[in-house]
């Protein structure tokens, strides 16, 4: 079972890319800087009306379906935005009710937060979200078992490598597919912690992706409408997508599609390993 062949992505694709977009509204900066920090709150107010629209147009230009990780309270304030993103064929996943950090919650509080966010998003789109990204990627040892118990399919919190990883703390339940995030695949690192020129950011992601593709692996990009949705930074994403699309052999897919495909692939590999042992 250890000697598995390198991953072959669907339809002969050589590597895979997930574009994940975290819709935090003001709640990311409130959780980080406090509700009284109006400087950051006003910057983050760019999220829905300007940034999100620009990113949606960019995705439409490339005919790419992305995964939107949505904060529950932002959805409650702007249900129209969730509905229109879902109607455009993008995946809606959970990203905490109000972006509170899971490492400061009890297991029961995490459970309530996951259920409340998932149920609310489901009422807006008619589709129950199957994926979860924890606010600030701060999960605890309780998070994956809870996701498994609640019937989620994927999580994007832990960088265990450059491929999906099957996590099955409860062997009697369906697994959680852990999709790899990275601090260096996050626009926050480049445009907020530093203010780098968009062309350099695109170049960084292109260098990373060239290696990912050579190794047949997966990259999960994280961007935010209030950051990459700004004029110059949106060019970083456009240049990077140009690069990836031009390669011609990359599967650009929603996180749920990657997770489902990986789960089926692992099941097939397990079955063939079992039958070769039996024979
Ligand atoms: Zn966030």
py3Dmol code that shows the C-alpha trace and the ligand (Angstrom):
import py3Dmol

protein = """\
ATOM      1  CA  UNK A   1       0.000   0.000   0.000  1.00  0.00           C
ATOM      2  CA  UNK A   2       2.954   2.315   0.521  1.00  0.00           C
ATOM      3  CA  UNK A   3       4.122   1.924  -3.042  1.00  0.00           C
ATOM      4  CA  UNK A   4       1.527   4.031  -4.696  1.00  0.00           C
ATOM      5  CA  UNK A   5       2.041   5.447  -8.110  1.00  0.00           C
ATOM      6  CA  UNK A   6       2.312   9.250  -8.400  1.00  0.00           C
ATOM      7  CA  UNK A   7      -1.101  10.867  -8.502  1.00  0.00           C
ATOM      8  CA  UNK A   8      -2.829  10.996 -11.811  1.00  0.00           C
ATOM      9  CA  UNK A   9      -5.377  13.750 -11.802  1.00  0.00           C
ATOM     10  CA  UNK A  10      -8.621  13.328 -13.751  1.00  0.00           C
ATOM     11  CA  UNK A  11      -8.541  13.376 -17.555  1.00  0.00           C
ATOM     12  CA  UNK A  12      -4.764  13.148 -17.649  1.00  0.00           C
ATOM     13  CA  UNK A  13      -4.166  16.457 -15.921  1.00  0.00           C
ATOM     14  CA  UNK A  14      -0.679  16.780 -14.567  1.00  0.00           C
ATOM     15  CA  UNK A  15      -1.374  18.891 -11.477  1.00  0.00           C
ATOM     16  CA  UNK A  16      -4.279  20.577  -9.722  1.00  0.00           C
ATOM     17  CA  UNK A  17      -5.150  24.063  -8.511  1.00  0.00           C
ATOM     18  CA  UNK A  18      -7.889  25.144  -6.108  1.00  0.00           C
ATOM     19  CA  UNK A  19      -8.640  28.856  -5.897  1.00  0.00           C
ATOM     20  CA  UNK A  20     -10.194  29.458  -2.481  1.00  0.00           C
ATOM     21  CA  UNK A  21     -11.616  32.843  -1.626  1.00  0.00           C
ATOM     22  CA  UNK A  22     -12.260  33.728   2.013  1.00  0.00           C
ATOM     23  CA  UNK A  23     -15.157  36.120   2.469  1.00  0.00           C
ATOM     24  CA  UNK A  24     -14.438  37.543   5.914  1.00  0.00           C
ATOM     25  CA  UNK A  25     -16.203  40.898   5.576  1.00  0.00           C
ATOM     26  CA  UNK A  26     -15.079  42.944   8.571  1.00  0.00           C
ATOM     27  CA  UNK A  27     -14.995  39.953  10.907  1.00  0.00           C
ATOM     28  CA  UNK A  28     -11.457  38.817  10.137  1.00  0.00           C
ATOM     29  CA  UNK A  29      -9.970  42.173  11.095  1.00  0.00           C
ATOM     30  CA  UNK A  30     -12.364  42.538  14.050  1.00  0.00           C
ATOM     31  CA  UNK A  31     -11.202  39.156  15.410  1.00  0.00           C
ATOM     32  CA  UNK A  32      -7.614  40.255  14.916  1.00  0.00           C
ATOM     33  CA  UNK A  33      -7.597  43.964  15.811  1.00  0.00           C
ATOM     34  CA  UNK A  34     -10.818  44.430  17.843  1.00  0.00           C
ATOM     35  CA  UNK A  35     -14.169  46.031  16.969  1.00  0.00           C
ATOM     36  CA  UNK A  36     -12.921  49.506  17.892  1.00  0.00           C
ATOM     37  CA  UNK A  37     -10.180  49.465  15.261  1.00  0.00           C
ATOM     38  CA  UNK A  38     -12.029  51.419  12.619  1.00  0.00           C
ATOM     39  CA  UNK A  39      -8.967  51.775  10.434  1.00  0.00           C
ATOM     40  CA  UNK A  40      -8.879  48.059   9.653  1.00  0.00           C
ATOM     41  CA  UNK A  41     -12.655  47.747   9.613  1.00  0.00           C
ATOM     42  CA  UNK A  42     -12.995  50.413   6.964  1.00  0.00           C
ATOM     43  CA  UNK A  43     -10.264  48.793   4.862  1.00  0.00           C
ATOM     44  CA  UNK A  44     -12.055  45.443   5.037  1.00  0.00           C
ATOM     45  CA  UNK A  45     -15.350  47.043   3.991  1.00  0.00           C
ATOM     46  CA  UNK A  46     -13.980  46.843   0.461  1.00  0.00           C
ATOM     47  CA  UNK A  47     -14.804  43.131   0.610  1.00  0.00           C
ATOM     48  CA  UNK A  48     -18.297  42.697  -0.796  1.00  0.00           C
ATOM     49  CA  UNK A  49     -19.249  45.529  -3.081  1.00  0.00           C
ATOM     50  CA  UNK A  50     -15.957  46.198  -4.815  1.00  0.00           C
ATOM     51  CA  UNK A  51     -13.515  43.337  -4.220  1.00  0.00           C
ATOM     52  CA  UNK A  52     -15.938  40.457  -4.613  1.00  0.00           C
ATOM     53  CA  UNK A  53     -17.351  41.841  -7.848  1.00  0.00           C
ATOM     54  CA  UNK A  54     -13.889  42.256  -9.373  1.00  0.00           C
ATOM     55  CA  UNK A  55     -12.869  38.714  -8.392  1.00  0.00           C
ATOM     56  CA  UNK A  56     -16.088  37.222  -9.762  1.00  0.00           C
ATOM     57  CA  UNK A  57     -15.518  38.978 -13.082  1.00  0.00           C
ATOM     58  CA  UNK A  58     -11.935  37.720 -13.175  1.00  0.00           C
ATOM     59  CA  UNK A  59     -13.014  34.123 -12.504  1.00  0.00           C
ATOM     60  CA  UNK A  60     -15.664  34.437 -15.213  1.00  0.00           C
ATOM     61  CA  UNK A  61     -13.032  35.696 -17.689  1.00  0.00           C
ATOM     62  CA  UNK A  62     -11.068  32.467 -17.152  1.00  0.00           C
ATOM     63  CA  UNK A  63     -14.200  30.310 -16.808  1.00  0.00           C
ATOM     64  CA  UNK A  64     -12.905  29.045 -13.457  1.00  0.00           C
ATOM     65  CA  UNK A  65     -15.045  27.691 -10.616  1.00  0.00           C
ATOM     66  CA  UNK A  66     -13.647  28.562  -7.190  1.00  0.00           C
ATOM     67  CA  UNK A  67     -14.398  27.722  -3.577  1.00  0.00           C
ATOM     68  CA  UNK A  68     -15.718  30.547  -1.387  1.00  0.00           C
ATOM     69  CA  UNK A  69     -15.184  30.103   2.363  1.00  0.00           C
ATOM     70  CA  UNK A  70     -17.863  32.302   3.858  1.00  0.00           C
ATOM     71  CA  UNK A  71     -18.168  33.817   7.333  1.00  0.00           C
ATOM     72  CA  UNK A  72     -21.721  33.230   8.617  1.00  0.00           C
ATOM     73  CA  UNK A  73     -22.407  36.778   9.808  1.00  0.00           C
ATOM     74  CA  UNK A  74     -21.291  38.222   6.483  1.00  0.00           C
ATOM     75  CA  UNK A  75     -23.747  35.883   4.780  1.00  0.00           C
ATOM     76  CA  UNK A  76     -26.482  36.983   7.182  1.00  0.00           C
ATOM     77  CA  UNK A  77     -25.830  40.643   6.374  1.00  0.00           C
ATOM     78  CA  UNK A  78     -25.559  40.061   2.630  1.00  0.00           C
ATOM     79  CA  UNK A  79     -27.454  36.915   1.624  1.00  0.00           C
ATOM     80  CA  UNK A  80     -27.707  38.225  -1.954  1.00  0.00           C
ATOM     81  CA  UNK A  81     -23.933  37.911  -2.363  1.00  0.00           C
ATOM     82  CA  UNK A  82     -23.893  34.243  -1.282  1.00  0.00           C
ATOM     83  CA  UNK A  83     -26.765  33.420  -3.618  1.00  0.00           C
ATOM     84  CA  UNK A  84     -25.164  35.082  -6.627  1.00  0.00           C
ATOM     85  CA  UNK A  85     -21.769  33.414  -6.055  1.00  0.00           C
ATOM     86  CA  UNK A  86     -23.439  30.022  -5.691  1.00  0.00           C
ATOM     87  CA  UNK A  87     -25.575  30.637  -8.787  1.00  0.00           C
ATOM     88  CA  UNK A  88     -22.371  31.320 -10.766  1.00  0.00           C
ATOM     89  CA  UNK A  89     -21.294  27.721 -10.079  1.00  0.00           C
ATOM     90  CA  UNK A  90     -18.838  28.307  -7.252  1.00  0.00           C
ATOM     91  CA  UNK A  91     -18.666  26.198  -4.102  1.00  0.00           C
ATOM     92  CA  UNK A  92     -19.748  27.700  -0.770  1.00  0.00           C
ATOM     93  CA  UNK A  93     -17.862  26.392   2.289  1.00  0.00           C
ATOM     94  CA  UNK A  94     -17.871  27.415   5.958  1.00  0.00           C
ATOM     95  CA  UNK A  95     -15.346  29.783   7.516  1.00  0.00           C
ATOM     96  CA  UNK A  96     -16.740  30.280  11.035  1.00  0.00           C
ATOM     97  CA  UNK A  97     -19.831  32.199  12.155  1.00  0.00           C
ATOM     98  CA  UNK A  98     -17.981  35.416  13.002  1.00  0.00           C
ATOM     99  CA  UNK A  99     -14.350  34.472  12.361  1.00  0.00           C
ATOM    100  CA  UNK A 100     -13.671  33.742  16.040  1.00  0.00           C
ATOM    101  CA  UNK A 101     -10.592  31.645  16.531  1.00  0.00           C
ATOM    102  CA  UNK A 102     -11.289  27.927  17.106  1.00  0.00           C
ATOM    103  CA  UNK A 103      -8.276  27.467  19.379  1.00  0.00           C
ATOM    104  CA  UNK A 104     -10.086  29.550  22.011  1.00  0.00           C
ATOM    105  CA  UNK A 105     -13.292  27.519  21.761  1.00  0.00           C
ATOM    106  CA  UNK A 106     -14.322  24.354  23.530  1.00  0.00           C
ATOM    107  CA  UNK A 107     -15.226  21.334  21.437  1.00  0.00           C
ATOM    108  CA  UNK A 108     -18.926  22.090  21.961  1.00  0.00           C
ATOM    109  CA  UNK A 109     -18.469  25.716  20.933  1.00  0.00           C
ATOM    110  CA  UNK A 110     -16.707  24.603  17.767  1.00  0.00           C
ATOM    111  CA  UNK A 111     -19.561  22.201  17.055  1.00  0.00           C
ATOM    112  CA  UNK A 112     -22.179  24.940  17.484  1.00  0.00           C
ATOM    113  CA  UNK A 113     -20.177  27.320  15.292  1.00  0.00           C
ATOM    114  CA  UNK A 114     -19.845  24.742  12.499  1.00  0.00           C
ATOM    115  CA  UNK A 115     -23.510  23.738  12.591  1.00  0.00           C
ATOM    116  CA  UNK A 116     -24.824  27.308  12.753  1.00  0.00           C
ATOM    117  CA  UNK A 117     -22.658  28.459   9.835  1.00  0.00           C
ATOM    118  CA  UNK A 118     -23.340  25.424   7.673  1.00  0.00           C
ATOM    119  CA  UNK A 119     -27.091  25.492   8.269  1.00  0.00           C
ATOM    120  CA  UNK A 120     -27.376  29.184   7.532  1.00  0.00           C
ATOM    121  CA  UNK A 121     -25.405  28.923   4.275  1.00  0.00           C
ATOM    122  CA  UNK A 122     -27.512  25.912   3.278  1.00  0.00           C
ATOM    123  CA  UNK A 123     -30.721  27.913   3.710  1.00  0.00           C
ATOM    124  CA  UNK A 124     -29.394  30.506   1.250  1.00  0.00           C
ATOM    125  CA  UNK A 125     -28.198  28.190  -1.517  1.00  0.00           C
ATOM    126  CA  UNK A 126     -30.188  24.992  -0.998  1.00  0.00           C
ATOM    127  CA  UNK A 127     -26.915  23.078  -0.892  1.00  0.00           C
ATOM    128  CA  UNK A 128     -25.344  21.893   2.354  1.00  0.00           C
ATOM    129  CA  UNK A 129     -21.668  22.970   2.497  1.00  0.00           C
ATOM    130  CA  UNK A 130     -19.239  20.035   2.686  1.00  0.00           C
ATOM    131  CA  UNK A 131     -16.013  21.959   3.300  1.00  0.00           C
ATOM    132  CA  UNK A 132     -14.575  24.013   6.124  1.00  0.00           C
ATOM    133  CA  UNK A 133     -11.614  26.324   6.543  1.00  0.00           C
ATOM    134  CA  UNK A 134     -11.056  27.490  10.130  1.00  0.00           C
ATOM    135  CA  UNK A 135     -10.623  31.226  10.777  1.00  0.00           C
ATOM    136  CA  UNK A 136      -6.877  32.013  10.638  1.00  0.00           C
ATOM    137  CA  UNK A 137      -6.375  28.281   9.842  1.00  0.00           C
ATOM    138  CA  UNK A 138      -6.345  27.783  13.630  1.00  0.00           C
ATOM    139  CA  UNK A 139      -7.890  24.393  14.205  1.00  0.00           C
ATOM    140  CA  UNK A 140      -7.487  22.101  17.223  1.00  0.00           C
ATOM    141  CA  UNK A 141      -7.265  18.310  17.593  1.00  0.00           C
ATOM    142  CA  UNK A 142     -11.078  18.402  17.992  1.00  0.00           C
ATOM    143  CA  UNK A 143     -11.749  20.040  14.626  1.00  0.00           C
ATOM    144  CA  UNK A 144     -11.258  17.169  12.173  1.00  0.00           C
ATOM    145  CA  UNK A 145     -13.110  14.612  14.369  1.00  0.00           C
ATOM    146  CA  UNK A 146     -15.995  17.098  14.627  1.00  0.00           C
ATOM    147  CA  UNK A 147     -16.029  17.696  10.873  1.00  0.00           C
ATOM    148  CA  UNK A 148     -16.093  13.951  10.346  1.00  0.00           C
ATOM    149  CA  UNK A 149     -18.913  13.502  12.848  1.00  0.00           C
ATOM    150  CA  UNK A 150     -20.931  16.287  11.207  1.00  0.00           C
ATOM    151  CA  UNK A 151     -20.544  14.781   7.735  1.00  0.00           C
ATOM    152  CA  UNK A 152     -18.195  17.329   6.178  1.00  0.00           C
ATOM    153  CA  UNK A 153     -15.919  16.078   3.398  1.00  0.00           C
ATOM    154  CA  UNK A 154     -12.922  18.400   3.359  1.00  0.00           C
ATOM    155  CA  UNK A 155     -10.866  20.721   5.526  1.00  0.00           C
ATOM    156  CA  UNK A 156      -8.180  23.223   4.498  1.00  0.00           C
ATOM    157  CA  UNK A 157      -6.323  24.001   7.734  1.00  0.00           C
ATOM    158  CA  UNK A 158      -3.211  21.885   7.964  1.00  0.00           C
ATOM    159  CA  UNK A 159      -0.233  21.769   5.610  1.00  0.00           C
ATOM    160  CA  UNK A 160       0.660  18.088   5.645  1.00  0.00           C
ATOM    161  CA  UNK A 161       2.377  18.263   2.242  1.00  0.00           C
ATOM    162  CA  UNK A 162       1.408  19.204  -1.299  1.00  0.00           C
ATOM    163  CA  UNK A 163      -1.201  16.523  -1.802  1.00  0.00           C
ATOM    164  CA  UNK A 164      -4.575  15.852  -0.201  1.00  0.00           C
ATOM    165  CA  UNK A 165      -4.361  13.689   2.918  1.00  0.00           C
ATOM    166  CA  UNK A 166      -7.072  11.289   4.065  1.00  0.00           C
ATOM    167  CA  UNK A 167      -7.861  11.810   7.764  1.00  0.00           C
ATOM    168  CA  UNK A 168     -10.010   9.273   9.525  1.00  0.00           C
ATOM    169  CA  UNK A 169      -9.813   9.656  13.308  1.00  0.00           C
ATOM    170  CA  UNK A 170     -13.037   7.632  13.513  1.00  0.00           C
ATOM    171  CA  UNK A 171     -12.454   4.625  11.222  1.00  0.00           C
ATOM    172  CA  UNK A 172     -16.191   3.868  11.090  1.00  0.00           C
ATOM    173  CA  UNK A 173     -17.036   7.176   9.410  1.00  0.00           C
ATOM    174  CA  UNK A 174     -16.286   8.652   6.003  1.00  0.00           C
ATOM    175  CA  UNK A 175     -12.908  10.411   6.041  1.00  0.00           C
ATOM    176  CA  UNK A 176     -12.071  14.098   5.913  1.00  0.00           C
ATOM    177  CA  UNK A 177      -9.845  15.034   2.992  1.00  0.00           C
ATOM    178  CA  UNK A 178      -7.273  17.520   4.239  1.00  0.00           C
ATOM    179  CA  UNK A 179      -6.334  19.949   1.467  1.00  0.00           C
ATOM    180  CA  UNK A 180      -3.017  21.770   1.872  1.00  0.00           C
ATOM    181  CA  UNK A 181      -3.066  25.507   2.691  1.00  0.00           C
ATOM    182  CA  UNK A 182       0.090  27.596   2.794  1.00  0.00           C
ATOM    183  CA  UNK A 183       1.093  30.907   4.294  1.00  0.00           C
ATOM    184  CA  UNK A 184       2.881  31.520   0.969  1.00  0.00           C
ATOM    185  CA  UNK A 185      -0.251  30.839  -1.049  1.00  0.00           C
ATOM    186  CA  UNK A 186      -2.165  33.493   0.893  1.00  0.00           C
ATOM    187  CA  UNK A 187      -2.538  37.061  -0.385  1.00  0.00           C
ATOM    188  CA  UNK A 188      -2.460  38.370   3.205  1.00  0.00           C
ATOM    189  CA  UNK A 189       1.233  37.461   3.478  1.00  0.00           C
ATOM    190  CA  UNK A 190       2.204  39.470   0.417  1.00  0.00           C
ATOM    191  CA  UNK A 191      -0.146  42.418   0.339  1.00  0.00           C
ATOM    192  CA  UNK A 192      -0.894  43.096   4.043  1.00  0.00           C
ATOM    193  CA  UNK A 193       2.116  41.876   5.994  1.00  0.00           C
ATOM    194  CA  UNK A 194       4.182  43.411   3.205  1.00  0.00           C
ATOM    195  CA  UNK A 195       3.111  45.559   0.282  1.00  0.00           C
ATOM    196  CA  UNK A 196       4.746  43.787  -2.630  1.00  0.00           C
ATOM    197  CA  UNK A 197       4.222  44.681  -6.288  1.00  0.00           C
ATOM    198  CA  UNK A 198       1.600  42.389  -7.869  1.00  0.00           C
ATOM    199  CA  UNK A 199       4.039  41.144 -10.542  1.00  0.00           C
ATOM    200  CA  UNK A 200       6.409  39.826  -7.835  1.00  0.00           C
ATOM    201  CA  UNK A 201       3.552  38.036  -6.090  1.00  0.00           C
ATOM    202  CA  UNK A 202       2.478  36.443  -9.379  1.00  0.00           C
ATOM    203  CA  UNK A 203       6.080  35.425  -9.970  1.00  0.00           C
ATOM    204  CA  UNK A 204       6.316  33.815  -6.521  1.00  0.00           C
ATOM    205  CA  UNK A 205       3.160  31.781  -7.139  1.00  0.00           C
ATOM    206  CA  UNK A 206       4.354  30.829 -10.629  1.00  0.00           C
ATOM    207  CA  UNK A 207       7.671  29.524  -9.256  1.00  0.00           C
ATOM    208  CA  UNK A 208       5.808  27.519  -6.639  1.00  0.00           C
ATOM    209  CA  UNK A 209       3.359  26.152  -9.145  1.00  0.00           C
ATOM    210  CA  UNK A 210       6.090  25.131 -11.596  1.00  0.00           C
ATOM    211  CA  UNK A 211       7.423  22.768  -8.901  1.00  0.00           C
ATOM    212  CA  UNK A 212       3.937  21.604  -7.925  1.00  0.00           C
ATOM    213  CA  UNK A 213       3.212  20.744 -11.558  1.00  0.00           C
ATOM    214  CA  UNK A 214       6.540  18.995 -12.117  1.00  0.00           C
ATOM    215  CA  UNK A 215       5.756  16.815  -9.102  1.00  0.00           C
ATOM    216  CA  UNK A 216       2.126  16.230 -10.091  1.00  0.00           C
ATOM    217  CA  UNK A 217       0.749  17.830  -6.951  1.00  0.00           C
ATOM    218  CA  UNK A 218      -1.883  20.280  -5.720  1.00  0.00           C
ATOM    219  CA  UNK A 219      -1.810  23.969  -4.881  1.00  0.00           C
ATOM    220  CA  UNK A 220      -4.576  25.611  -2.863  1.00  0.00           C
ATOM    221  CA  UNK A 221      -4.471  29.372  -3.209  1.00  0.00           C
ATOM    222  CA  UNK A 222      -6.180  31.584  -0.604  1.00  0.00           C
ATOM    223  CA  UNK A 223      -7.248  35.100  -1.521  1.00  0.00           C
ATOM    224  CA  UNK A 224      -9.607  37.666   0.015  1.00  0.00           C
ATOM    225  CA  UNK A 225     -11.909  40.046  -1.888  1.00  0.00           C
ATOM    226  CA  UNK A 226     -10.789  43.024   0.228  1.00  0.00           C
ATOM    227  CA  UNK A 227      -7.129  42.270  -0.595  1.00  0.00           C
ATOM    228  CA  UNK A 228      -6.783  40.605  -4.018  1.00  0.00           C
ATOM    229  CA  UNK A 229     -10.020  42.268  -5.129  1.00  0.00           C
ATOM    230  CA  UNK A 230      -8.164  45.591  -5.174  1.00  0.00           C
ATOM    231  CA  UNK A 231      -7.043  46.880  -8.590  1.00  0.00           C
ATOM    232  CA  UNK A 232      -3.318  46.059  -8.606  1.00  0.00           C
ATOM    233  CA  UNK A 233      -3.467  42.855  -6.558  1.00  0.00           C
ATOM    234  CA  UNK A 234      -6.206  41.520  -8.851  1.00  0.00           C
ATOM    235  CA  UNK A 235      -3.532  41.588 -11.585  1.00  0.00           C
ATOM    236  CA  UNK A 236      -1.390  39.220  -9.502  1.00  0.00           C
ATOM    237  CA  UNK A 237      -4.189  36.662  -9.597  1.00  0.00           C
ATOM    238  CA  UNK A 238      -4.868  37.312 -13.308  1.00  0.00           C
ATOM    239  CA  UNK A 239      -1.192  36.882 -14.223  1.00  0.00           C
ATOM    240  CA  UNK A 240      -0.961  33.712 -12.169  1.00  0.00           C
ATOM    241  CA  UNK A 241      -4.110  32.254 -13.746  1.00  0.00           C
ATOM    242  CA  UNK A 242      -2.752  33.170 -17.190  1.00  0.00           C
ATOM    243  CA  UNK A 243       0.353  31.162 -16.364  1.00  0.00           C
ATOM    244  CA  UNK A 244      -1.571  28.137 -15.095  1.00  0.00           C
ATOM    245  CA  UNK A 245      -4.156  28.112 -17.888  1.00  0.00           C
ATOM    246  CA  UNK A 246      -1.436  28.422 -20.539  1.00  0.00           C
ATOM    247  CA  UNK A 247       0.253  25.288 -19.195  1.00  0.00           C
ATOM    248  CA  UNK A 248      -2.756  23.459 -20.603  1.00  0.00           C
ATOM    249  CA  UNK A 249      -2.593  20.395 -18.353  1.00  0.00           C
ATOM    250  CA  UNK A 250      -3.757  21.659 -14.976  1.00  0.00           C
ATOM    251  CA  UNK A 251      -7.022  20.661 -13.331  1.00  0.00           C
ATOM    252  CA  UNK A 252      -8.445  23.898 -11.896  1.00  0.00           C
ATOM    253  CA  UNK A 253     -11.240  22.724  -9.672  1.00  0.00           C
ATOM    254  CA  UNK A 254     -13.399  23.473  -6.661  1.00  0.00           C
ATOM    255  CA  UNK A 255     -12.201  22.028  -3.361  1.00  0.00           C
ATOM    256  CA  UNK A 256     -15.247  19.728  -3.078  1.00  0.00           C
ATOM    257  CA  UNK A 257     -14.535  18.241  -6.504  1.00  0.00           C
ATOM    258  CA  UNK A 258     -10.880  17.629  -5.623  1.00  0.00           C
ATOM    259  CA  UNK A 259     -11.829  16.095  -2.258  1.00  0.00           C
ATOM    260  CA  UNK A 260     -14.460  13.821  -3.772  1.00  0.00           C
ATOM    261  CA  UNK A 261     -12.093  12.685  -6.491  1.00  0.00           C
ATOM    262  CA  UNK A 262      -9.309  12.022  -3.994  1.00  0.00           C
ATOM    263  CA  UNK A 263     -11.622  10.042  -1.728  1.00  0.00           C
ATOM    264  CA  UNK A 264     -12.720   7.808  -4.620  1.00  0.00           C
ATOM    265  CA  UNK A 265      -9.103   7.363  -5.717  1.00  0.00           C
ATOM    266  CA  UNK A 266      -8.004   6.290  -2.236  1.00  0.00           C
ATOM    267  CA  UNK A 267     -10.922   3.884  -2.013  1.00  0.00           C
ATOM    268  CA  UNK A 268      -9.928   2.294  -5.340  1.00  0.00           C
ATOM    269  CA  UNK A 269      -6.294   2.034  -4.227  1.00  0.00           C
ATOM    270  CA  UNK A 270      -7.322   0.447  -0.913  1.00  0.00           C
ATOM    271  CA  UNK A 271      -9.577  -2.039  -2.712  1.00  0.00           C
ATOM    272  CA  UNK A 272      -6.882  -3.036  -5.200  1.00  0.00           C
ATOM    273  CA  UNK A 273      -4.349  -3.345  -2.336  1.00  0.00           C
ATOM    274  CA  UNK A 274      -6.812  -5.579  -0.431  1.00  0.00           C
ATOM    275  CA  UNK A 275      -7.603  -7.768  -3.437  1.00  0.00           C
ATOM    276  CA  UNK A 276      -3.909  -8.212  -4.320  1.00  0.00           C
ATOM    277  CA  UNK A 277      -3.239  -9.264  -0.705  1.00  0.00           C
ATOM    278  CA  UNK A 278      -6.130 -11.721  -0.823  1.00  0.00           C
ATOM    279  CA  UNK A 279      -5.109 -13.248  -4.136  1.00  0.00           C
TER     280      UNK A 279
END
"""
ligand_1 = """\
1
ZN
Zn -10.652 34.466 7.128
"""
view = py3Dmol.view(width=600, height=400)
view.addModel(protein, "pdb")
view.setStyle({"model": 0}, {"cartoon": {"style": "trace"}})
view.addModel(ligand_1, "xyz")
view.setStyle({"model": 1}, {"stick": {}})
view.zoomTo()
view.show()
